[in-house]
């Protein structure tokens, strides 16, 4: 399975937890030898402005974060394009699901998922998309940008009261979708050893496998992009668990 990655994602570009030293390296170390790495390339200005306002792009430039944010968005595009024909994951940062068209918060700058899906839609490569956003935090940027488009269904299962209800909600939604691209805003901060304290490592394998099954049923594709996840001790193992499920491992 291919994983989109770039050494520049290792750099500490701000002081927030998503940019912390060693976070991406911890994932890379676990995945090394188990996946094929593909080098990320930056998103074009056209790709970014398809989703974000010129004013917001200039704001990110003033913060001197444009290059790393564009590289993350480009990695998401690559994962989406590869995902059309085989499961793929983007090991990228900064995350993106809290970025709206003209503002961003929560360690995000550009909305990587929206930029990727809007690129596929503009090129006529997809008809419908389904996003499973299993990050601990509600992906308001994904919703703000993509809900009005009409071709995207977004599931944020974090409001559920128990692990069992959470997984049942995911199972039901993926069983019903007819989308031809199944995408994950893959935040691992709801793990039992991370901020949320709810999910087990095997649950990420399960959700990845459900995505794979939905994609095959719909004769479409699937991919995931990294959002949150802040315990470096478990993050790599949780990403690997998801990758194994996404590629259909039994």
C-alpha positions, 0 to 999 in steps of 0.5 A: 500500500502507498503512503504519501509522505515528505521529510519536510513534514518532520520539521517543527513549524509552530509550537502546537501539538500537531507540529511537535518534534517527533510526531511524524517520525514516530509514525514513519518508524512504525510504517517503514518496511510495511508500506511504499512511501510516495513523495508528496508534492505541493498543491498548486495555487489553483487547487488551494483557491478552489477552496479558500479565499485569496485573503485566507491564502495571504494570511497563511503566507504572512504566518510563513506557513504557506509552503508546509500547508501547501505540501500537506494539501498536495499530499492529500490530493495525491492520496485521493488520486491514488485512492481511486484505484488502490487504498492510500494514506497521506502521512501529512501535517498540518492537519486540515479539518478545522480550516474553512474557506476564509479562516482556520483554527485547531492547528489547521491552515488549509483544508486538505480533504476539501482541496483533494475532493474538490480537485477530483470533482473538478476533473470529473473523477468522482460523482459522490464522496463520503467522509468518515471524520473519526478525529476526536474533534468535530471537523467543522471546516470539512462541513462548512466547505463541503456540505453546501456542495451537495455531493459529499456526505460527512460522518462525525461519530464523536457525539456517541456515548460509548465505543460500541455505539460509535462503531455501530454508527460507523458501520451503519453509515458505511453500509448505506453509502453509495459514494464512489470515493470513501475518505477518512479525516483520520484523527487518532486522538480519540484513542484510549491512550490519547486525549479522547480515551475511547477507541482501541487500536483494533477499532482503527483496523475495523473502520479501515476495513469497513471503508475498504468494503464500501469502496469495493461494493461501490466499485470506487476508491478509498483513502485517508489523511492524517488529522489529529493524534498526539500520543507519539507512543501509540500514534504510529501503531494506530496509523498502521492499524488503520492502514492494514484495515484500509488495504483490506487485511484480514 
